[in-house]
Every structure is written in structure tokens, then in C-alpha cells.
Amino acid sequence: MKLTEKENYLILEDEKDDVKSFASYLAFKHHELKDKNLVVNILKYNKLSLEELLVFLKLSDKHRRGKKSFVIVNDSMDIEQIPNELMVVPTLQEAEDVIQMEEIERDLGF
């Protein structure tokens, strides 16, 4: 896993070619990441299926319950196919924007 630390979030990238194993690895390492806003950069998967994307659902729910952002970056799927429970955006810039908005909402008590 490649980890890039930004001011108020971490970008996590899969260095292998198995999205399901990457999701499992993130779940295993969650205790080390739980206090950070996370951006899961899986842009390299340009033919991602809904089933593959859904492997992040439990981890996303768990992370968000901890009052931290969990944003997936991938542009290969139609946004209409993605469940509302997952935050998926097509660019890293949009992921950063989402985290900033969610931080503001948490600061305001939403």
C-alpha cells in the first residue's frame, strides 16, 4: 500500500492489482487508520464492477461511524449504480473537497 499524508487526510493506494485484497488489507489495518480522514485512490481500476466496489462498504460504514471521512476515488462506474452509503468521486480534488465539507459539517455538529 502506498500512503500519502496530506494536511487533514491520508491517500491510500493499492500497489498490487487486486481490489478485493486491498480492501481486506485496509480492514486489517483500520485500527492504525481510524483517526484519519481517508481517501482510497483506486483510479487505476478502470473497469471496476459494483461487486468489487462494494467490498469497501463495511469498512466505509465503520470508518464514518468514527466521525471521519472515507472517500473512494474511481471514475469507471456510472454514479447512478453506486449506493448512497459509499462516497465515490471521480478525482482526487473532489475527494479533498468532500473531506473539507464533511469536516465543516462535523464542526457545526451535523
ChimeraX commands (.cxc) that place a marker at each C-alpha (Angstrom):
marker #1 position 0.00,0.00,0.00 radius 0.5
marker #1 position 1.22,3.45,-0.87 radius 0.5
marker #1 position 0.33,6.07,1.74 radius 0.5
marker #1 position 0.48,9.82,1.11 radius 0.5
marker #1 position -0.11,12.10,4.06 radius 0.5
marker #1 position -1.86,15.40,3.43 radius 0.5
marker #1 position -2.79,18.14,5.90 radius 0.5
marker #1 position -6.03,16.58,7.16 radius 0.5
marker #1 position -6.28,13.24,5.36 radius 0.5
marker #1 position -4.38,10.24,4.03 radius 0.5
marker #1 position -4.41,8.98,0.45 radius 0.5
marker #1 position -4.21,5.20,0.28 radius 0.5
marker #1 position -3.31,3.47,-2.98 radius 0.5
marker #1 position -3.15,-0.18,-3.93 radius 0.5
marker #1 position 0.29,-1.14,-5.20 radius 0.5
marker #1 position -0.91,-4.51,-6.43 radius 0.5
marker #1 position -3.71,-5.39,-8.80 radius 0.5
marker #1 position -6.38,-6.90,-6.60 radius 0.5
marker #1 position -9.03,-4.52,-5.29 radius 0.5
marker #1 position -10.60,-7.13,-3.00 radius 0.5
marker #1 position -7.28,-7.91,-1.32 radius 0.5
marker #1 position -6.64,-4.19,-0.96 radius 0.5
marker #1 position -9.99,-3.72,0.79 radius 0.5
marker #1 position -9.21,-6.66,3.09 radius 0.5
marker #1 position -5.81,-5.20,3.88 radius 0.5
marker #1 position -7.35,-1.82,4.73 radius 0.5
marker #1 position -9.86,-3.52,7.01 radius 0.5
marker #1 position -6.99,-5.35,8.73 radius 0.5
marker #1 position -5.06,-2.07,9.17 radius 0.5
marker #1 position -8.12,0.00,10.14 radius 0.5
marker #1 position -7.05,0.28,13.78 radius 0.5
marker #1 position -4.00,2.25,12.57 radius 0.5
marker #1 position -6.06,4.48,10.25 radius 0.5
marker #1 position -9.25,5.04,12.22 radius 0.5
marker #1 position -8.36,8.54,13.46 radius 0.5
marker #1 position -7.67,9.96,9.99 radius 0.5
marker #1 position -9.83,11.04,7.09 radius 0.5
marker #1 position -9.16,8.56,4.29 radius 0.5
marker #1 position -9.08,8.84,0.52 radius 0.5
marker #1 position -8.92,5.43,-1.16 radius 0.5
marker #1 position -7.43,6.06,-4.58 radius 0.5
marker #1 position -8.44,3.24,-6.89 radius 0.5
marker #1 position -8.37,5.25,-10.12 radius 0.5
marker #1 position -6.10,2.64,-11.70 radius 0.5
marker #1 position -9.04,0.22,-11.80 radius 0.5
marker #1 position -10.70,1.47,-14.95 radius 0.5
marker #1 position -13.11,-1.46,-15.23 radius 0.5
marker #1 position -14.34,-1.75,-11.67 radius 0.5
marker #1 position -17.54,-3.68,-11.07 radius 0.5
marker #1 position -20.16,-2.80,-8.48 radius 0.5
marker #1 position -19.35,-6.05,-6.66 radius 0.5
marker #1 position -15.70,-5.01,-6.42 radius 0.5
marker #1 position -16.61,-1.55,-5.18 radius 0.5
marker #1 position -18.94,-2.95,-2.54 radius 0.5
marker #1 position -16.02,-4.69,-0.80 radius 0.5
marker #1 position -15.34,-1.28,0.77 radius 0.5
marker #1 position -18.87,-0.82,2.15 radius 0.5
marker #1 position -18.40,-2.31,5.65 radius 0.5
marker #1 position -15.10,-0.51,6.10 radius 0.5
marker #1 position -16.62,2.77,4.94 radius 0.5
marker #1 position -19.54,2.40,7.37 radius 0.5
marker #1 position -17.22,1.57,10.26 radius 0.5
marker #1 position -14.92,4.48,9.47 radius 0.5
marker #1 position -17.76,7.00,9.12 radius 0.5
marker #1 position -19.26,5.88,12.44 radius 0.5
marker #1 position -15.97,7.05,13.94 radius 0.5
marker #1 position -16.74,10.55,12.64 radius 0.5
marker #1 position -14.06,10.50,9.95 radius 0.5
marker #1 position -14.38,10.75,6.18 radius 0.5
marker #1 position -13.94,7.76,3.88 radius 0.5
marker #1 position -13.87,8.75,0.21 radius 0.5
marker #1 position -13.20,6.42,-2.72 radius 0.5
marker #1 position -11.73,7.85,-5.92 radius 0.5
marker #1 position -12.70,5.99,-9.06 radius 0.5
marker #1 position -14.20,7.15,-12.33 radius 0.5
marker #1 position -15.06,3.87,-14.02 radius 0.5
marker #1 position -18.66,3.46,-12.84 radius 0.5
marker #1 position -21.88,5.29,-13.51 radius 0.5
marker #1 position -22.65,7.28,-10.37 radius 0.5
marker #1 position -26.25,6.06,-10.50 radius 0.5
marker #1 position -25.08,2.48,-9.84 radius 0.5
marker #1 position -23.24,3.38,-6.63 radius 0.5
marker #1 position -25.18,3.09,-3.36 radius 0.5
marker #1 position -25.58,6.28,-1.33 radius 0.5
marker #1 position -23.76,4.64,1.58 radius 0.5
marker #1 position -20.47,4.92,-0.33 radius 0.5
marker #1 position -18.85,8.24,-1.13 radius 0.5
marker #1 position -17.27,7.81,-4.55 radius 0.5
marker #1 position -15.87,10.71,-6.56 radius 0.5
marker #1 position -14.02,10.76,-9.90 radius 0.5
marker #1 position -10.97,12.88,-8.92 radius 0.5
marker #1 position -8.57,13.43,-6.03 radius 0.5
marker #1 position -9.51,17.11,-5.98 radius 0.5
marker #1 position -13.16,16.23,-5.45 radius 0.5
marker #1 position -12.16,13.84,-2.66 radius 0.5
marker #1 position -10.31,16.68,-0.93 radius 0.5
marker #1 position -13.35,18.94,-1.37 radius 0.5
marker #1 position -15.65,16.31,0.15 radius 0.5
marker #1 position -13.38,15.93,3.17 radius 0.5
marker #1 position -13.30,19.69,3.71 radius 0.5
marker #1 position -17.10,19.87,3.52 radius 0.5
marker #1 position -17.55,16.93,5.89 radius 0.5
marker #1 position -15.06,18.47,8.36 radius 0.5
marker #1 position -17.07,21.71,8.35 radius 0.5
marker #1 position -20.31,19.78,8.88 radius 0.5
marker #1 position -18.80,17.88,11.83 radius 0.5
marker #1 position -17.50,21.13,13.34 radius 0.5
marker #1 position -21.03,22.55,13.09 radius 0.5
marker #1 position -22.47,19.46,14.76 radius 0.5
marker #1 position -24.17,17.83,11.77 radius 0.5
marker link #1:1,2 radius 0.2
marker link #1:2,3 radius 0.2
marker link #1:3,4 radius 0.2
marker link #1:4,5 radius 0.2
marker link #1:5,6 radius 0.2
marker link #1:6,7 radius 0.2
marker link #1:7,8 radius 0.2
marker link #1:8,9 radius 0.2
marker link #1:9,10 radius 0.2
marker link #1:10,11 radius 0.2
marker link #1:11,12 radius 0.2
marker link #1:12,13 radius 0.2
marker link #1:13,14 radius 0.2
marker link #1:14,15 radius 0.2
marker link #1:15,16 radius 0.2
marker link #1:16,17 radius 0.2
marker link #1:17,18 radius 0.2
marker link #1:18,19 radius 0.2
marker link #1:19,20 radius 0.2
marker link #1:20,21 radius 0.2
marker link #1:21,22 radius 0.2
marker link #1:22,23 radius 0.2
marker link #1:23,24 radius 0.2
marker link #1:24,25 radius 0.2
marker link #1:25,26 radius 0.2
marker link #1:26,27 radius 0.2
marker link #1:27,28 radius 0.2
marker link #1:28,29 radius 0.2
marker link #1:29,30 radius 0.2
marker link #1:30,31 radius 0.2
marker link #1:31,32 radius 0.2
marker link #1:32,33 radius 0.2
marker link #1:33,34 radius 0.2
marker link #1:34,35 radius 0.2
marker link #1:35,36 radius 0.2
marker link #1:36,37 radius 0.2
marker link #1:37,38 radius 0.2
marker link #1:38,39 radius 0.2
marker link #1:39,40 radius 0.2
marker link #1:40,41 radius 0.2
marker link #1:41,42 radius 0.2
marker link #1:42,43 radius 0.2
marker link #1:43,44 radius 0.2
marker link #1:44,45 radius 0.2
marker link #1:45,46 radius 0.2
marker link #1:46,47 radius 0.2
marker link #1:47,48 radius 0.2
marker link #1:48,49 radius 0.2
marker link #1:49,50 radius 0.2
marker link #1:50,51 radius 0.2
marker link #1:51,52 radius 0.2
marker link #1:52,53 radius 0.2
marker link #1:53,54 radius 0.2
marker link #1:54,55 radius 0.2
marker link #1:55,56 radius 0.2
marker link #1:56,57 radius 0.2
marker link #1:57,58 radius 0.2
marker link #1:58,59 radius 0.2
marker link #1:59,60 radius 0.2
marker link #1:60,61 radius 0.2
marker link #1:61,62 radius 0.2
marker link #1:62,63 radius 0.2
marker link #1:63,64 radius 0.2
marker link #1:64,65 radius 0.2
marker link #1:65,66 radius 0.2
marker link #1:66,67 radius 0.2
marker link #1:67,68 radius 0.2
marker link #1:68,69 radius 0.2
marker link #1:69,70 radius 0.2
marker link #1:70,71 radius 0.2
marker link #1:71,72 radius 0.2
marker link #1:72,73 radius 0.2
marker link #1:73,74 radius 0.2
marker link #1:74,75 radius 0.2
marker link #1:75,76 radius 0.2
marker link #1:76,77 radius 0.2
marker link #1:77,78 radius 0.2
marker link #1:78,79 radius 0.2
marker link #1:79,80 radius 0.2
marker link #1:80,81 radius 0.2
marker link #1:81,82 radius 0.2
marker link #1:82,83 radius 0.2
marker link #1:83,84 radius 0.2
marker link #1:84,85 radius 0.2
marker link #1:85,86 radius 0.2
marker link #1:86,87 radius 0.2
marker link #1:87,88 radius 0.2
marker link #1:88,89 radius 0.2
marker link #1:89,90 radius 0.2
marker link #1:90,91 radius 0.2
marker link #1:91,92 radius 0.2
marker link #1:92,93 radius 0.2
marker link #1:93,94 radius 0.2
marker link #1:94,95 radius 0.2
marker link #1:95,96 radius 0.2
marker link #1:96,97 radius 0.2
marker link #1:97,98 radius 0.2
marker link #1:98,99 radius 0.2
marker link #1:99,100 radius 0.2
marker link #1:100,101 radius 0.2
marker link #1:101,102 radius 0.2
marker link #1:102,103 radius 0.2
marker link #1:103,104 radius 0.2
marker link #1:104,105 radius 0.2
marker link #1:105,106 radius 0.2
marker link #1:106,107 radius 0.2
marker link #1:107,108 radius 0.2
marker link #1:108,109 radius 0.2
marker link #1:109,110 radius 0.2
view
